[in-house]
Amino acid sequence: MDTLRDVLGRWTKKLGEATRKAEDLAGNTWQHLRTSPSFAEAAMGRIAQGTKVLAEGGYEKIFRQTFETVPEEQLENSFACYLSTSAGPVMGVLYVSTAKLAYCSDSRLAYKTGSHTEWNYYKVVIPLHKLKSVNPSTSRVNHSEKYIQVISIDSHEFWFMGFLYYDAAVKCLQDVLQLHSFHFV
């Protein structure tokens, strides 16, 4: 009887953990879609990103094609999210490598140069040795709105939000910061 109770207890605990993870993913996905000015645009953007990843051969290849890398640099992880800008949230992917944090928008954005309109991807690159802090935060008004503030040593702030895997992104970024701080202190 004790063995049966132990087995059921472990199974219940695992079921509870799986349920919590599924609820977190569902909430994060809903928040990700709501962050965009257009729900449909966000959903189509995620489908387009998934198609691009398959067509290009994975996030590692996209990362290397999009950003300047050195041969020994390895992609640690990537996270679908938004970058907060003065023009509003921009959907894209945050890449974490052994050398840098790098963000690239999913689509090209328009900007003016004189009287001409040009289109380009929105990119941010922070070498790890210039990373000062990683600060997770939650909206006081809506607890489902979660952000990660990244600050460089020259005090530039970047706010990322709408993560599909928020907890994993926080852990990855904090681990990178801690590892980097440990190596270079």
C-alpha positions, 0 to 999 in steps of 0.5 A: 500500500505504501508503494502504491501511495508513493507511486501515485504521489510522484505521478500527481506531482509530475502531472501538476508540474506538467499542468503548470508548464502547459498553463505557463506556455498557454499564457505566454503564447496568449501574451505574445500574440496580444503584444503585437498591434495585430493579433493576426499579424503576430500569428502569421509572423510566428508561422512565417518564422517557423517556416524560415527556420525550417527552410534555412536549416535551423536557428544556428544557420539563421544566426550565422547568416544574420550576424557577424560571428567568429568560428568558435562562437556557438549559439546557446539558445534563441527566443521568440519575443518583442523588442520595445521601441519608441515606435511600438513592439517589434516582433523578432528573435533574441539569440544568445551565443557564447559571445553576444546577445543579438536580436533581429526583427522578423520582418524589415521595417521602413525608415526615412533617409532624406526623401527616400524610404528604405527597409531593413531589419531591426538589429541589436547586438550586445557583446557579452563583455559589455553586458551589465545586468539582466532584470526580469519584471512583471507589470503591476497592473497585469501580471501576465505581462512579463519583461526582461530589461537588459542593460549594457555597461554603457547604460543602454537599456533594452526591454524585451517582452512577449516571450513564448518561453519567458522563464527559460529566457530569464534563466538563460540570460541570467546564467550568461551574465553570471558566467560572464561576470565570473570569467571576467571579474 
